Amino acid sequence: MANWVSAGCGVIANELAQAMEKRGQKLYGVVNRTQERAVAFAEKYGVQNVFTSFEEVCADPAVDIIYISTPHNTHIQFLRKALAAGKHVLCEKSITLNSEELEEAVQLAKEHHVVLAEAMTIYHMPIYKELKKRVDAGNLGELRVIQMNFGSYKDYDMKNRFFNRNLAGGALSSIGMMPLAIIVLTTGMCRRSASSVTAAAAWPRTAPAPARMTGFFASLMIFPAAAMWVGSA
């Protein structure tokens, strides 16, 4: 059984620990910027090891896989260290801040013969698997336009990583990648070229309480074909 270490102990890291418990497994270790939180996380889920630094995690030969759920702006620095140490990595979305960082990480994974994966849940949801199947079967015809909209609700707080630009916050990196992922999954955008691409993302400062729309992302892609597809993630 592979030994997993969680780098970060926020909401999604808690969900990972809970999911592993349902499978009768436990995390091998945890590391976090705040040691007290890491200790509390370990006590809550019966995690065997609390590491004091990411370097310590990478140096442990018993560690097989590192799960990274830290703020977006820290991903590449952790990816470099983990991949160079020969560790498999599952990194939260958005995996990097730009394509240059991603290309660097992918190259490191190839050089050290390890798996690098982005934790994009959409790829594994039944509804989007079915959508891909129908697109591949040609049930929707040849696509000409794809429009995807996605909204998220949270209280406005500049200290929160979703808003804080110093933590690479923003609608595009926090929620915008999900409708784009649906497009990539269902149409193979990595292998096709759109004749036109338009995207918009915003974090409104105010909205009616109690549900504040903290982010909205919309994308429009035009293909040289003959059908239109409008979706909402």
C-alpha positions in Angstrom: 0.0 0.0 0.0 1.4 3.4 -1.0 2.3 5.9 1.7 0.6 9.3 1.2 1.6 12.6 2.7 -0.6 15.7 2.7 1.1 19.0 2.2 -1.5 21.3 3.7 -4.4 20.5 6.0 -7.2 22.7 4.8 -10.7 21.7 3.7 -9.8 19.5 0.8 -7.0 17.8 2.7 -9.6 16.9 5.3 -11.7 15.5 2.6 -8.8 13.4 1.3 -8.2 12.0 4.8 -11.9 11.2 5.2 -12.0 9.5 1.8 -9.0 7.4 2.8 -10.6 6.4 6.1 -13.7 5.1 4.1 -11.3 2.9 2.2 -9.7 1.6 5.4 -6.6 3.6 4.9 -4.8 6.4 6.6 -2.3 9.1 5.5 1.3 8.3 6.3 2.1 11.9 7.2 1.2 15.5 7.0 3.2 18.8 6.7 1.8 22.3 7.0 3.2 25.8 7.3 1.6 26.1 10.8 2.9 23.1 12.9 0.1 23.4 15.4 -2.5 22.8 12.6 -0.5 19.8 11.3 -0.5 18.3 14.8 -4.2 18.8 15.2 -4.8 17.3 11.8 -2.7 14.2 12.6 -4.6 13.7 15.9 -7.9 14.0 14.2 -7.2 11.4 11.5 -4.6 9.2 13.3 -1.8 10.2 11.0 1.5 8.6 11.9 4.0 11.3 11.0 3.9 15.1 11.4 6.8 16.5 9.4 8.5 19.8 10.2 9.3 20.8 6.7 8.6 19.8 3.1 12.2 19.0 2.6 11.9 16.4 5.4 9.0 14.8 3.5 11.0 14.6 0.3 13.9 13.0 2.2 11.8 10.2 3.7 12.3 7.1 1.5 9.0 5.7 2.9 7.0 8.4 1.2 5.5 7.4 -2.1 3.0 10.1 -3.0 2.7 13.7 -1.9 -0.7 15.5 -2.1 -0.3 19.2 -2.5 -3.2 21.4 -1.4 -1.4 24.6 -0.5 -2.2 28.0 -2.1 -1.7 28.2 -5.9 1.4 30.4 -5.7 3.3 27.8 -3.8 2.6 24.8 -6.0 5.6 25.0 -8.4 8.2 25.3 -5.6 6.8 22.2 -3.9 6.4 20.4 -7.2 10.1 21.0 -8.0 11.2 19.5 -4.7 8.8 16.5 -4.7 9.4 15.5 -8.3 13.2 15.9 -8.1 13.1 13.6 -5.0 11.3 10.9 -7.0 7.9 11.3 -5.4 4.6 10.8 -7.2 2.5 13.9 -6.9 -1.2 14.7 -6.9 -1.6 18.5 -6.9 -4.7 20.5 -6.4 -6.1 22.6 -9.2 -4.9 24.9 -10.6 -1.8 22.8 -10.7 0.5 25.8 -11.7 0.1 29.5 -12.4 1.0 29.3 -16.1 2.0 26.9 -18.9 5.7 27.5 -18.4 5.6 26.3 -14.8 3.5 23.3 -15.9 6.0 22.4 -18.7 8.8 22.5 -16.1 6.9 20.2 -13.7 6.0 17.7 -16.5 9.6 17.6 -17.6 10.8 16.9 -14.1 8.2 14.1 -13.7 9.5 12.5 -17.0 13.1 12.8 -15.9 12.5 11.1 -12.6 10.0 8.6 -13.9 7.1 9.6 -11.5 3.5 10.4 -11.9 2.3 14.0 -11.8 -1.5 14.5 -11.7 -3.8 17.4 -11.2 -6.7 16.8 -8.7 -9.5 17.7 -11.2 -12.6 16.0 -9.9 -14.6 16.9 -13.0 -12.7 14.2 -15.0 -14.1 11.5 -12.7 -17.8 12.7 -12.3 -20.4 10.4 -14.0 -22.2 13.3 -15.6 -19.2 14.6 -17.5 -18.1 11.1 -18.5 -21.5 10.6 -20.0 -21.3 14.0 -21.7 -17.9 13.1 -23.2 -19.4 9.8 -24.4 -22.2 11.6 -26.2 -19.8 14.2 -27.7 -17.5 11.4 -29.0 -20.5 9.6 -30.5 -21.4 12.7 -32.5 -24.8 13.1 -30.8 -24.4 16.8 -30.5 -23.1 17.3 -34.1 -20.0 19.2 -35.1 -19.3 21.9 -32.6 -19.0 25.5 -33.6 -19.4 27.4 -30.3 -18.9 26.2 -26.7 -20.0 28.6 -23.9 -19.4 27.6 -20.3 -20.4 29.5 -17.2 -19.5 28.8 -13.6 -20.2 30.7 -10.3 -19.1 30.2 -6.7 -20.4 31.7 -3.5 -18.4 32.9 -0.5 -18.2 35.9 1.8 -15.8 38.6 0.6 -12.6 38.4 2.5 -9.3 39.7 1.2 -7.4 37.4 3.6 -9.0 34.4 2.0 -6.9 32.7 -0.6 -9.7 32.9 -3.1 -9.4 36.7 -3.1 -5.8 37.4 -2.1 -3.7 38.3 -5.1 -0.5 37.6 -3.1 -1.7 34.0 -2.8 -2.5 33.9 -6.6 -6.2 34.2 -5.8 -8.8 35.2 -8.4 -11.7 33.8 -10.3 -9.6 32.2 -13.1 -7.2 30.2 -11.0 -9.8 29.3 -8.3 -12.9 28.3 -10.4 -12.2 29.2 -14.0 -10.2 26.1 -14.6 -13.2 23.9 -14.0 -15.4 24.9 -17.0 -12.2 24.9 -19.1 -11.5 21.4 -17.9 -15.0 20.3 -19.1 -14.2 21.7 -22.5 -10.8 19.9 -22.7 -12.3 16.6 -21.4 -15.3 16.6 -23.8 -13.7 18.0 -27.0 -10.0 17.2 -26.8 -9.1 20.9 -27.0 -5.4 19.9 -26.4 -5.6 18.3 -29.9 -7.8 20.8 -31.6 -7.5 24.4 -32.4 -10.3 26.9 -31.9 -10.5 29.8 -34.3 -11.4 32.2 -31.5 -11.2 32.0 -27.7 -12.7 34.6 -25.3 -12.7 34.3 -21.4 -13.8 36.6 -18.6 -13.5 36.2 -14.8 -14.4 38.4 -11.9 -14.7 38.6 -8.1 -17.6 41.0 -7.3 -16.9 43.0 -4.1 -20.6 43.1 -3.0 -23.6 40.9 -3.4 -26.9 40.3 -1.6 -26.3 38.5 1.7 -26.3 35.7 2.9 -25.1 34.1 -0.4 -22.4 36.3 -2.0 -21.3 35.4 -5.5 -17.5 35.6 -5.0 -16.6 34.5 -8.5 -17.9 34.2 -12.0 -16.1 32.7 -15.0 -17.3 32.5 -18.6 -15.6 31.3 -21.7 -16.5 31.3 -25.3 -14.7 29.1 -27.9 -15.6 29.2 -31.6 -14.7 26.3 -33.9 -14.8 26.2 -37.7 -17.8 23.8 -37.6 -21.6 24.0 -37.6 -23.2 23.4 -34.2 -23.5 25.3 -30.9 -23.2 24.0 -27.4 -23.9 26.0 -24.3 -23.2 24.6 -20.9 -23.2 25.5 -17.2 -20.8 23.8 -14.9 
